[in-house]
Amino acid sequence: MINLNYNRIKIVSSLPGRLRANISNLFRNDKIAFNIKIILIRSKGIFSVKPSKVTGNVLINYDTAHISENEIIIILDKCLNIKSKLKIAEDVNNGSLCKIIFHALNPLSLFEKKRAKEIYRNEYIGSKKIINISLIMSGITLLVTNSISKAFSVFILGYPGILFSIALVSCYYASSKLKYNGIYFKDYHSFYLIKDVNTLLIDSSLFLNKFYKYNKSLSHLDRMDFEKLIILKQLENPVSDRMKSIIENIRLLGISNISIIGNCKNVVINYISYYLGIDILDYEVLKYNANYGFNNKTKEKEAFLVTNEFLGEFQEYLYHDLVICVYKNYAAMTDMLKGNINFKYNYMDKLPLIIELSHFCSEIDIQTKNVALTLNIIGMLLSIMDYLNPLKSIIFYSFNTLISILTLKFRLKLYNIEKNNNLSYVKHKLYFYKLIY
């Protein structure tokens, strides 16, 4: 190996096709970790990149036939020279938090059609209540005190924009946290919808990656014969322990209605359906029913868990309320996000953690909103008692919004995705969610 003098990069271990290096300033630096992963994974011959903000090391697996260790070190050095953080195409976190808060508080955008009542139904219900309270209190104040200033101060504190701010900021911080775990969101509404999902439709190719070549030779078998071959260990079980665990954890989180999308005549798909206790949604049903899954009048809240190849064939599902897209090629994901939620195939086991985090965010949202509304009502009483004028009411409202946002940020920062891998939080809180929703 040529001796390259890069003071910021130290080789920890080096084997053919495997390199571990310690990177200067990588420790607790999201920007550098993100840039290293994005740039290296796009390079020819790189299989995987695993930067660690805890140790400051990066582990790289590569093909020696296409790229050398020296070339990797040169690319790493270039990553450290990039001053700004790179962006994933269409990633929701490319936007500014201040812009999101302003948009949520802006009266002109508060009741626009883009903010669907189906998604933010709790916020709209809360908005009506606090507006009614503020109108009643403003009217009584004006009648009793004959003070327009006091009545206007009460009305200011009854503005419901704070509810939407809390909801959007919660989604922003949660999606940012998941982003550094390899999960990308195309819009904030998607994260907000996860907690309500009770039906999951899974593309069969996520199960059948090892069995496509066997389809023709197994076509003469029925499910029972296929099962016997697996029991006799003459065939490998198409359902891996990993996939089985994912399905079990998803059920634990309250999504019990799960279907596999595929050919109902396929013996492998029939076995998967039987083995996991899930239904089959035939391809023909999707082809001839383009509106499948779009019926918002029912209580069924559906999500599609599919590959980017599936979305290439069934393009109409790009516009479904919630599409979770799995990519076998990381570079394809960095160029364009097809689904509302996007991650690489290797991160499939993190799907239950995304659902769990959405439930956690839902709970802290409710708690934070209750505290914020209580403080605003206290502010209304202070306005009536002549402690707050309109200007002070605006300052009080702004300060309340800021405290709410900081509270959300702090609580989500303490939430550790990896430590909650056993879903212990949900096991204790599942009953609480059912009472709320």
PyMOL commands that set and color helices and strands:
alter all, ss='L'
color gray80, all
select helices_A, chain A and resi 30-41+69-81+92-94+97-105+107-110+121-145+148-157+161-179+188-194+204-206+208-210+212-214+223-231+241-252+267-276+283-288+308-313+315-319+330-335+345-384+390-414+424-436
alter helices_A, ss='H'
color red, helices_A
select strands_A, chain A and resi 9-15+18-23+46-51+57-62+183-185+199-203+257-262+279-282+302-307+323-327+341-344
alter strands_A, ss='S'
color yellow, strands_A
deselect
rebuild
show_as cartoon
